[in-house]
Amino acid sequence: MKQMHSAISRSGTTFRALKAFAALLAALLLAGCQGSSFGVGVGMGGGSGTRVGVGVGAGTTSVGVGAGGFGVSLNSYGDFLNNGPNEAYLNNKAGIKQLNDGNFDAARKIFTDTLEKYPDLPDSTYYLGLTLIYQGEREAGFGLLKTYREPLYYRATSAVQRMAAYLEKKPELTAEKIHKTMNKERREGFDWDRRERLERNRDTW
């Protein structure tokens, strides 16, 4: 009986949490229709807790949901982070803020320091590459992006590497345009990976 009561209690807590989030999401979408612009991201990872990020930026209302270790932090550029070591996640989040604020030297230091402690970390590699492009070091930036590798996410890895090789041949593009295009391609790669996994899991039911 105690176990049943505990299970019912947890179910009730989960339901209330989902109900509260639905209400928040509805309010944000309504505000977006009235002229404000919000980005909402939910990340459900293998660790404890769920990350929820709300970004305010130019453009239309956008909602992003990530599951299976895919943490999300949306802004007007469509930036997001995969769940990694907590320290690295927080560092990269701070680095993205510096990058979007135009503090490129600060962003570069954060991503570089993070890579020294967590070599080959995909998020840090990706955003350091973009930061170098903003600083005018396009060859180095694209070179780094072409080494990007996201374990267990083949489509995302291929999307980033392929788009980096393509955009490298477009010197007329601004760093901002490259940033948004790379983010869009990377997100679509992750989405493709997740759809394939869901389909594979469905086939085993």
Backbone as CSV, one residue per row, in Angstrom:
resi,resn,N_x,N_y,N_z,CA_x,CA_y,CA_z,C_x,C_y,C_z
1,MET,0.823,-1.213,0.000,0.000,0.000,0.000,0.857,1.264,0.000
2,LYS,1.950,1.203,0.785,2.842,2.373,0.814,3.428,2.638,-0.565
3,GLN,3.816,1.550,-1.275,4.412,1.718,-2.597,3.387,2.294,-3.564
4,MET,2.122,1.815,-3.440,1.074,2.324,-4.320,0.822,3.798,-4.045
5,HIS,0.783,4.163,-2.773,0.569,5.563,-2.412,1.704,6.438,-2.941
6,SER,2.939,5.933,-2.852,4.101,6.689,-3.353,4.015,6.887,-4.849
7,ALA,3.612,5.811,-5.562,3.511,5.911,-7.021,2.455,6.924,-7.420
8,ILE,1.286,6.873,-6.689,0.209,7.829,-6.992,0.659,9.252,-6.717
9,SER,1.410,9.439,-5.640,1.902,10.775,-5.282,2.836,11.314,-6.351
10,ARG,3.749,10.452,-6.832,4.678,10.891,-7.876,3.937,11.235,-9.151
11,SER,2.930,10.406,-9.498,2.150,10.673,-10.708,1.440,12.011,-10.602
12,GLY,0.885,12.285,-9.389,0.202,13.558,-9.191,1.144,14.732,-9.323
13,THR,2.367,14.585,-8.791,3.369,15.664,-8.885,3.753,15.913,-10.330
14,THR,3.955,14.807,-11.086,4.320,14.937,-12.504,3.211,15.638,-13.277
15,PHE,1.959,15.236,-12.990,0.825,15.847,-13.690,0.734,17.341,-13.400
16,ARG,0.910,17.701,-12.127,0.837,19.122,-11.755,1.961,19.912,-12.421
17,ALA,3.158,19.296,-12.500,4.292,19.987,-13.138,4.018,20.210,-14.615
18,LEU,3.477,19.166,-15.286,3.168,19.302,-16.708,2.062,20.329,-16.936
19,LYS,1.082,20.330,-16.015,-0.021,21.290,-16.124,0.487,22.718,-15.973
20,ALA,1.420,22.910,-15.019,1.986,24.244,-14.789,2.787,24.707,-15.990
21,PHE,3.573,23.781,-16.571,4.377,24.142,-17.737,3.486,24.480,-18.927
22,ALA,2.390,23.700,-19.092,1.462,23.972,-20.186,0.865,25.367,-20.056
23,ALA,0.553,25.743,-18.816,0.000,27.080,-18.583,1.021,28.156,-18.912
24,LEU,2.290,27.918,-18.509,3.354,28.876,-18.809,3.550,29.005,-20.306
25,LEU,3.570,27.865,-20.991,3.767,27.872,-22.434,2.647,28.607,-23.142
26,ALA,1.406,28.376,-22.699,0.267,29.059,-23.310,0.363,30.566,-23.133
27,ALA,0.812,30.986,-21.944,0.947,32.423,-21.676,2.011,33.045,-22.565
28,LEU,3.122,32.318,-22.735,4.207,32.841,-23.562,3.781,32.930,-25.023
29,LEU,3.067,31.905,-25.496,2.611,31.929,-26.883,1.622,33.057,-27.108
30,LEU,0.755,33.294,-26.133,-0.199,34.400,-26.237,0.534,35.730,-26.291
31,ALA,1.567,35.864,-25.457,2.345,37.106,-25.464,3.024,37.287,-26.804
32,GLY,3.487,36.167,-27.388,4.137,36.243,-28.689,3.189,36.744,-29.754
33,CYS,1.918,36.291,-29.669,0.921,36.741,-30.646,0.633,38.212,-30.507
34,GLN,0.868,38.763,-29.334,0.562,40.172,-29.085,1.746,41.092,-29.383
35,GLY,2.816,40.534,-29.930,3.910,41.400,-30.350,5.233,41.081,-29.704
36,SER,5.235,40.378,-28.544,6.492,40.016,-27.916,7.045,38.793,-28.610
37,SER,8.315,38.507,-28.364,8.935,37.361,-29.011,9.676,36.542,-27.980
38,PHE,9.344,35.267,-27.895,9.950,34.401,-26.907,10.450,33.133,-27.566
39,GLY,11.512,32.576,-26.978,11.942,31.243,-27.361,11.929,30.398,-26.114
40,VAL,11.327,29.219,-26.187,11.222,28.345,-25.027,11.900,27.035,-25.339
41,GLY,12.747,26.580,-24.429,13.417,25.304,-24.662,13.298,24.416,-23.451
42,VAL,13.061,23.141,-23.670,12.997,22.176,-22.586,13.974,21.062,-22.901
43,GLY,14.853,20.760,-21.962,15.805,19.675,-22.175,15.605,18.595,-21.149
44,MET,15.429,17.353,-21.580,15.249,16.229,-20.666,16.419,15.289,-20.877
45,GLY,17.313,15.249,-19.936,18.525,14.479,-20.112,18.547,13.212,-19.297
46,GLY,19.696,12.526,-19.369,19.855,11.301,-18.629,20.082,11.558,-17.162
47,GLY,20.440,12.784,-16.787,20.668,13.125,-15.389,19.374,13.515,-14.722
48,SER,19.491,14.067,-13.544,18.288,14.445,-12.814,17.832,15.827,-13.232
49,GLY,16.521,16.013,-13.225,15.966,17.338,-13.483,15.753,17.600,-14.961
50,THR,15.008,18.646,-15.221,14.698,19.069,-16.578,15.105,20.512,-16.733
51,ARG,15.845,20.828,-17.800,16.276,22.205,-18.037,15.221,22.915,-18.856
52,VAL,14.843,24.087,-18.417,13.897,24.914,-19.164,14.545,26.260,-19.389
53,GLY,14.643,26.672,-20.647,15.248,27.958,-20.952,14.275,28.831,-21.709
54,VAL,14.190,30.074,-21.355,13.337,31.025,-22.062,14.213,32.137,-22.588
55,GLY,14.204,32.319,-23.893,15.020,33.360,-24.492,14.138,34.409,-25.135
56,VAL,14.525,35.645,-25.076,13.774,36.732,-25.693,14.621,37.319,-26.796
57,GLY,14.067,37.401,-27.985,14.844,37.937,-29.091,13.940,38.396,-30.208
58,ALA,14.559,38.863,-31.287,13.779,39.332,-32.419,13.239,38.148,-33.189
59,GLY,12.069,38.323,-33.826,11.507,37.260,-34.637,10.214,36.744,-34.048
60,THR,9.772,35.616,-34.572,8.514,35.062,-34.124,8.722,34.172,-32.916
61,THR,7.609,33.783,-32.287,7.690,32.893,-31.140,8.196,31.538,-31.596
62,SER,9.146,30.967,-30.858,9.672,29.663,-31.227,9.717,28.775,-29.998
63,VAL,9.372,27.509,-30.201,9.364,26.563,-29.098,10.241,25.386,-29.476
64,GLY,11.164,25.032,-28.602,12.024,23.889,-28.874,11.953,22.902,-27.731
65,VAL,11.825,21.612,-28.042,11.784,20.587,-27.015,12.856,19.562,-27.322
66,GLY,13.670,19.249,-26.320,14.711,18.258,-26.527,14.573,17.137,-25.538
67,ALA,14.771,15.898,-25.982,14.651,14.757,-25.085,15.852,13.850,-25.243
68,GLY,16.038,12.937,-24.296,17.104,11.963,-24.402,18.478,12.583,-24.287
69,GLY,18.656,13.514,-23.364,19.970,14.109,-23.173,20.192,15.355,-23.998
70,PHE,19.181,15.825,-24.662,19.325,16.973,-25.553,18.850,18.227,-24.846
71,GLY,19.770,18.994,-24.229,19.403,20.214,-23.535,19.239,21.348,-24.519
72,VAL,18.356,22.266,-24.242,18.061,23.330,-25.184,18.130,24.689,-24.512
73,SER,18.728,25.641,-25.189,18.714,27.021,-24.730,18.572,27.885,-25.965
74,LEU,17.380,28.371,-26.238,17.107,29.094,-27.470,17.230,30.597,-27.291
75,ASN,17.664,31.261,-28.367,17.659,32.718,-28.441,17.405,33.088,-29.888
76,SER,17.599,34.320,-30.231,17.274,34.762,-31.583,18.164,34.116,-32.642
77,TYR,19.313,33.569,-32.222,20.195,32.876,-33.160,19.887,31.383,-33.228
78,GLY,19.026,30.897,-32.351,18.719,29.467,-32.335,19.804,28.639,-31.687
79,ASP,20.573,29.238,-30.763,21.637,28.492,-30.089,21.060,27.455,-29.144
80,PHE,21.754,26.354,-28.979,21.362,25.343,-28.006,22.582,24.518,-27.615
81,LEU,22.458,23.837,-26.493,23.544,23.008,-25.984,23.056,21.597,-25.733
82,ASN,23.914,20.635,-26.027,23.647,19.260,-25.651,24.041,19.108,-24.188
83,ASN,23.363,18.254,-23.449,23.736,18.027,-22.056,25.117,17.389,-21.982
84,GLY,25.983,17.948,-21.149,27.305,17.394,-20.932,27.636,17.498,-19.467
85,PRO,28.916,17.398,-19.108,29.289,17.632,-17.703,28.742,18.974,-17.251
86,ASN,28.212,19.038,-16.052,27.515,20.250,-15.611,28.392,21.496,-15.696
87,GLU,29.659,21.378,-15.286,30.567,22.525,-15.350,30.734,22.995,-16.787
88,ALA,30.917,22.045,-17.697,31.099,22.389,-19.107,29.838,23.031,-19.663
89,TYR,28.681,22.497,-19.282,27.408,23.055,-19.750,27.274,24.518,-19.327
90,LEU,27.564,24.787,-18.066,27.454,26.153,-17.554,28.477,27.073,-18.220
91,ASN,29.700,26.565,-18.416,30.731,27.356,-19.101,30.288,27.709,-20.515
92,ASN,29.803,26.712,-21.242,29.386,26.948,-22.622,28.200,27.903,-22.699
93,LYS,27.303,27.783,-21.739,26.158,28.695,-21.697,26.634,30.140,-21.509
94,ALA,27.622,30.323,-20.615,28.200,31.654,-20.394,28.930,32.134,-21.645
95,GLY,29.606,31.207,-22.310,30.329,31.562,-23.539,29.388,32.017,-24.637
96,ILE,28.260,31.353,-24.770,27.271,31.741,-25.780,26.742,33.144,-25.493
97,LYS,26.522,33.447,-24.229,26.048,34.788,-23.880,27.079,35.838,-24.283
98,GLN,28.352,35.573,-23.992,29.407,36.507,-24.380,29.467,36.652,-25.899
99,LEU,29.307,35.540,-26.598,29.333,35.572,-28.056,28.200,36.424,-28.598
100,ASN,26.993,36.221,-28.080,25.832,36.971,-28.572,25.857,38.434,-28.154
101,ASP,26.604,38.731,-27.065,26.767,40.121,-26.628,27.890,40.832,-27.384
102,GLY,28.578,40.091,-28.243,29.667,40.686,-29.019,30.999,40.713,-28.300
103,ASN,31.101,40.025,-27.158,32.370,39.962,-26.412,33.158,38.734,-26.879
104,PHE,33.708,38.833,-28.066,34.304,37.666,-28.706,35.552,37.142,-27.995
105,ASP,36.373,38.036,-27.484,37.570,37.593,-26.763,37.187,36.794,-25.518
106,ALA,36.178,37.281,-24.798,35.722,36.585,-23.594,35.128,35.226,-23.950
107,ALA,34.345,35.192,-25.021,33.741,33.929,-25.461,34.823,32.936,-25.865
108,ARG,35.805,33.436,-26.597,36.897,32.560,-27.048,37.636,31.945,-25.865
109,LYS,37.890,32.735,-24.854,38.600,32.232,-23.673,37.782,31.160,-22.955
110,ILE,36.488,31.395,-22.830,35.636,30.417,-22.146,35.630,29.089,-22.879
111,PHE,35.429,29.118,-24.185,35.369,27.875,-24.955,36.732,27.177,-24.991
112,THR,37.793,27.967,-25.094,39.137,27.389,-25.118,39.462,26.733,-23.787
113,ASP,39.174,27.432,-22.690,39.437,26.872,-21.357,38.623,25.601,-21.121
114,THR,37.390,25.601,-21.602,36.538,24.422,-21.429,37.096,23.236,-22.204
115,LEU,37.606,23.495,-23.409,38.175,22.419,-24.212,39.463,21.878,-23.603
116,GLU,40.184,22.719,-22.900,41.399,22.243,-22.240,41.057,21.239,-21.145
117,LYS,39.947,21.463,-20.465,39.531,20.554,-19.397,38.730,19.373,-19.935
118,TYR,37.946,19.625,-21.000,37.121,18.571,-21.607,37.440,18.510,-23.100
119,PRO,38.570,17.895,-23.456,39.011,17.863,-24.864,37.947,17.272,-25.798
120,ASP,37.815,17.897,-26.938,36.910,17.437,-27.995,35.428,17.528,-27.620
121,LEU,35.092,18.279,-26.589,33.685,18.427,-26.232,32.958,19.097,-27.410
122,PRO,31.924,18.455,-27.949,31.293,18.960,-29.175,30.765,20.394,-29.085
123,ASP,30.051,20.714,-28.005,29.491,22.063,-27.886,30.573,23.132,-27.888
124,SER,31.646,22.895,-27.135,32.736,23.877,-27.060,33.449,24.000,-28.400
125,THR,33.651,22.865,-29.059,34.284,22.875,-30.388,33.449,23.686,-31.363
126,TYR,32.157,23.445,-31.354,31.235,24.126,-32.268,31.246,25.633,-32.052
127,TYR,31.087,26.053,-30.810,30.973,27.491,-30.546,32.315,28.220,-30.594
128,LEU,33.404,27.513,-30.353,34.712,28.142,-30.552,34.925,28.387,-32.039
129,GLY,34.499,27.427,-32.866,34.604,27.620,-34.314,33.824,28.839,-34.777
130,LEU,32.597,28.999,-34.292,31.798,30.172,-34.663,32.433,31.463,-34.151
131,THR,32.984,31.414,-32.936,33.620,32.608,-32.367,34.805,33.052,-33.219
132,LEU,35.602,32.102,-33.669,36.753,32.435,-34.522,36.297,33.091,-35.818
133,ILE,35.188,32.630,-36.356,34.648,33.236,-37.578,34.244,34.686,-37.312
134,TYR,33.612,34.940,-36.182,33.258,36.318,-35.811,34.509,37.190,-35.686
135,GLN,35.610,36.602,-35.259,36.851,37.359,-35.079,37.644,37.505,-36.374
136,GLY,37.080,37.032,-37.463,37.751,37.173,-38.754,38.708,36.049,-39.084
137,GLU,38.812,35.055,-38.224,39.704,33.914,-38.460,38.885,32.776,-39.078
138,ARG,38.429,33.021,-40.282,37.489,32.095,-40.908,38.112,30.734,-41.206
139,GLU,39.318,30.725,-41.681,39.946,29.443,-42.011,40.043,28.553,-40.773
140,ALA,40.487,29.145,-39.664,40.601,28.388,-38.413,39.222,27.988,-37.895
141,GLY,38.258,28.915,-37.996,36.911,28.640,-37.505,36.235,27.512,-38.262
142,PHE,36.260,27.598,-39.579,35.648,26.539,-40.384,36.415,25.221,-40.229
143,GLY,37.731,25.337,-40.084,38.526,24.135,-39.875,38.094,23.399,-38.614
144,LEU,37.808,24.171,-37.566,37.359,23.568,-36.308,35.960,22.969,-36.456
145,LEU,35.083,23.685,-37.146,33.727,23.175,-37.348,33.729,21.870,-38.141
146,LYS,34.678,21.731,-39.036,34.742,20.509,-39.842,35.287,19.319,-39.052
147,THR,35.816,19.587,-37.841,36.258,18.493,-36.971,35.183,18.133,-35.948
148,TYR,34.085,18.883,-35.954,32.998,18.660,-34.994,32.500,17.228,-35.088
149,ARG,32.365,16.603,-33.933,31.849,15.229,-33.907,31.002,15.043,-32.658
150,GLU,29.750,14.694,-32.865,28.813,14.468,-31.775,28.568,12.966,-31.643
151,PRO,29.174,12.313,-30.654,28.993,10.869,-30.497,27.510,10.510,-30.402
152,LEU,27.131,9.469,-31.093,25.766,8.929,-31.086,24.784,9.774,-31.898
153,TYR,25.276,10.866,-32.503,24.405,11.698,-33.333,25.045,11.852,-34.707
154,TYR,24.855,10.839,-35.536,25.499,10.815,-36.852,24.985,11.937,-37.749
155,ARG,23.677,12.120,-37.777,23.104,13.138,-38.671,23.539,14.538,-38.275
156,ALA,23.567,14.816,-36.983,23.995,16.141,-36.518,25.455,16.382,-36.872
157,THR,26.281,15.374,-36.663,27.711,15.492,-36.999,27.892,15.773,-38.483
158,SER,27.222,14.984,-39.317,27.340,15.158,-40.766,26.831,16.519,-41.216
159,ALA,25.729,16.951,-40.615,25.131,18.239,-40.998,26.087,19.393,-40.740
160,VAL,26.721,19.390,-39.563,27.649,20.476,-39.216,28.872,20.446,-40.119
161,GLN,29.460,19.296,-40.292,30.673,19.195,-41.101,30.400,19.575,-42.556
162,ARG,29.291,19.091,-43.092,28.952,19.369,-44.493,28.644,20.844,-44.717
163,MET,27.863,21.450,-43.811,27.508,22.856,-43.979,28.716,23.760,-43.780
164,ALA,29.610,23.392,-42.867,30.835,24.181,-42.667,31.675,24.191,-43.937
165,ALA,31.802,23.036,-44.571,32.577,22.946,-45.806,31.929,23.777,-46.922
166,TYR,30.606,23.835,-46.927,29.892,24.599,-47.948,30.008,26.101,-47.706
167,LEU,29.762,26.531,-46.473,29.784,27.958,-46.164,31.189,28.551,-46.250
168,GLU,32.184,27.711,-46.073,33.568,28.178,-46.170,33.855,28.770,-47.549
169,LYS,33.102,28.314,-48.532,33.295,28.781,-49.909,32.439,30.006,-50.226
170,LYS,31.818,30.584,-49.196,30.952,31.746,-49.374,31.491,32.945,-48.592
171,PRO,32.561,33.572,-49.076,33.183,34.674,-48.332,32.294,35.891,-48.168
172,GLU,31.243,35.979,-48.979,30.354,37.148,-48.897,29.402,37.079,-47.702
173,LEU,29.270,35.914,-47.088,28.343,35.764,-45.974,28.908,36.388,-44.699
174,THR,28.033,37.048,-43.937,28.460,37.626,-42.665,28.552,36.532,-41.609
175,ALA,29.248,36.844,-40.532,29.369,35.885,-39.432,27.994,35.586,-38.836
176,GLU,27.132,36.593,-38.769,25.786,36.399,-38.220,24.989,35.418,-39.073
177,LYS,25.088,35.560,-40.393,24.370,34.658,-41.299,24.919,33.237,-41.160
178,ILE,26.218,33.119,-41.061,26.845,31.798,-40.883,26.375,31.174,-39.578
179,HIS,26.354,31.979,-38.520,25.935,31.523,-37.202,24.515,30.931,-37.261
180,LYS,23.580,31.667,-37.817,22.195,31.207,-37.879,22.040,29.993,-38.783
181,THR,22.746,29.992,-39.903,22.651,28.867,-40.837,23.216,27.594,-40.222
182,MET,24.347,27.708,-39.548,24.951,26.545,-38.905,24.036,25.997,-37.811
183,ASN,23.450,26.891,-37.020,22.550,26.451,-35.956,21.339,25.715,-36.522
184,LYS,20.781,26.243,-37.589,19.610,25.622,-38.214,19.962,24.229,-38.727
185,GLU,21.094,24.120,-39.373,21.518,22.832,-39.921,21.800,21.826,-38.804
186,ARG,22.440,22.298,-37.747,22.760,21.423,-36.611,21.481,20.921,-35.934
187,ARG,20.535,21.825,-35.720,19.269,21.425,-35.098,18.539,20.393,-35.953
188,GLU,18.491,20.623,-37.247,17.807,19.678,-38.130,18.480,18.311,-38.090
189,GLY,19.810,18.306,-37.950,20.528,17.045,-37.836,20.138,16.293,-36.572
190,PHE,20.075,17.016,-35.451,19.652,16.394,-34.191,18.217,15.882,-34.297
191,ASP,17.347,16.679,-34.900,15.951,16.268,-35.048,15.848,14.991,-35.882
192,TRP,16.658,14.914,-36.928,16.664,13.737,-37.790,17.132,12.517,-36.992
193,ASP,18.193,12.687,-36.217,18.687,11.593,-35.374,17.597,11.088,-34.433
194,ARG,16.881,12.012,-33.791,15.871,11.625,-32.821,14.680,10.931,-33.483
195,ARG,14.301,11.407,-34.673,13.204,10.748,-35.391,13.571,9.305,-35.746
196,GLU,14.802,9.111,-36.202,15.240,7.757,-36.550,15.247,6.842,-35.339
197,ARG,15.664,7.384,-34.187,15.665,6.577,-32.967,14.260,6.194,-32.550
198,LEU,13.339,7.143,-32.638,11.953,6.849,-32.290,11.373,5.776,-33.200
199,GLU,11.694,5.859,-34.486,11.205,4.873,-35.436,11.794,3.492,-35.143
200,ARG,13.091,3.463,-34.797,13.713,2.172,-34.472,13.087,1.582,-33.214
201,ASN,12.860,2.432,-32.217,12.244,1.949,-30.973,10.820,1.476,-31.211
202,ARG,10.109,2.173,-32.088,8.732,1.785,-32.372,8.678,0.418,-33.050
203,ASP,9.692,0.143,-33.876,9.725,-1.144,-34.575,9.977,-2.314,-33.637
204,THR,10.544,-2.019,-32.469,10.850,-3.095,-31.512,9.713,-3.339,-30.531
205,TRP,8.648,-2.500,-30.573,7.541,-2.653,-29.632,6.712,-3.900,-29.982
